[in-house]
Amino acid sequence: MAKFTLKQIAAQSGLSLATIDRALHKRGKVHPQTEHRIQQAIADLDLLRKTGLAQGRTLYFDIIMHTPNRFSELVREAFSSQISSFGAFRLQLRFHCQETMTVEEVDALLKKCALNSHGIILKATHDERLLPTLEQLSKQRIPVVTVVTDMPTSSRLRYIGMDNASAGKAAAFLMSKWLRADMAYIAAITGSEAFIGEQERIDGFVTGMAQFAPQHQVAVVAGGFGIDQQMYSCVSDFLTQHPEINAVYTVGGGNAGILRAFDEHNIKIETFIGHDLDRENRALMQAGRIDALIDHNLQLDAQHAFRALLEYHGFLPQREHVAPYSRINIITRFNMYS
């Protein structure tokens, strides 16, 4: 507990010096409510002290993202825009965003950032080879929060993002309402099964379709990491073997490449549902190629991530009630704002 003078505690709590002296030195009975006010005052003073120390130095937050460039653009814009929400602190963001990253490269980045980072915001595949490094970061008191996709068996501080299983189920609900065929053949496409968030979306979608419209068939397609050319190749190979596909739910991006594969196979898509209102998806939706996007507020995710890291270091008070997930939004061309 930080050491503060009786005068400081009295001023903070609004109680008299005599009451503070009696309570802290156990000189007679003190009402529990009064004791609580004193302890809260000390906690507040300690928080103010820590905040004052934080204001005097730069806090470095590293953002490591294994994600397509178009999503990295959204992340950079969203996270940079929220620095001003924490104007009392000098936050310096360092972005490490790449379309292709091996597990070894992610591990090396984590270790490099650990040298002078106050917190890491991470989107990566859930690979057991990263767990020892994340455990070491935790021991070094460098908090890690995962975003978009989780690493639940790691030592990360918390996950920030949407409930991916529910997002997949929401997509299934829309798909079941929009499909006009008596029996449709749906491709549920993921960039990689190694991203837990994407796999949860696929699982939620498959479960939802079985519940809402079991007459339709769902085939899962994996590969391409959301990169247009790689998604084109992956889906094109799949369509060669499955020309009956006539609907798409895609969870990991690369939609321009996916649509090109369908066009070259002369397959008409009855319903196309994807994720994230990024630059590419906005254009495809305006062109009528995408029917709906599952989206959420990245700006709020950035706020929650910064706050979680600052709370960890004691620079902000711990919140008692934290929403477990980001709210899911359904975007169509009619509510897509520029």
FENJO-V986761 format. One record per pair of residues at least 24 apart in sequence whose C-alpha atoms are under 7 Angstrom apart, sorted by the first residue. I is the first residue (numbers start at 0). J is the second residue. Records with the same first field share a line. If there is no record, write none. Layout:
I->J  J
//
This chain:
1->45
8->40  41
11->40
12->36  37  40
46->313  314  315
49->313  314
50->314
53->88  314
54->87  88  89
56->89
57->89  90  91
58->89  90  91  117
59->90  91  92  116  117
60->91  92  93  116  117  118  119
61->92  93  94  112  116  118  119  120
62->93  94  95  119  120  121
63->94  95  96  120  121  122
64->95  96  97  121  122  123
65->96  97  98  99  100  122  123
66->96  97  98
67->98  225  226
68->98
69->277  278
70->277
71->96
73->277
77->297  298  301
78->298  301
81->298  301  302
106->132
116->141
117->141
118->142  143  308
119->143  144
120->144  145  146
121->145  146
122->146  147  148
123->194
124->193  194
125->150  193  194  195
142->308
144->304
147->196
148->194  195  196
149->195  196
159->300  304  324
160->300  324  325
161->324  325  326  327
162->324
163->196  199  200
164->199  200  202  203
165->203
166->200  293  327
167->200  201  203  204
168->203  204  207
170->204  272
171->204  207  208
172->207  211
175->208  211  212
178->269  270
182->214  215
183->215  216  245
184->215  216  217  243  244  245  246
185->216  217  218  244  245  246  247
186->217  218  219  220  244  246  247  248
187->217  218  219  220  247  248  249
188->219  220  221  248  249  250
189->220  221  222  249  250  251
190->221  222  223  224  225  251
191->221  222  223  224
192->221
197->250  251
200->250
224->251
225->251  252  253
226->253
227->253  254  255  256
228->256
230->256  257
231->256  257  259  260
234->260
235->260
245->269
246->270  271
247->271  272
248->272  273
249->273
250->274
284->332
285->332
290->331
291->329  330  331
292->329  330  331
293->327  328  329  330
294->327  328  329  330
295->325  326  327  328
//
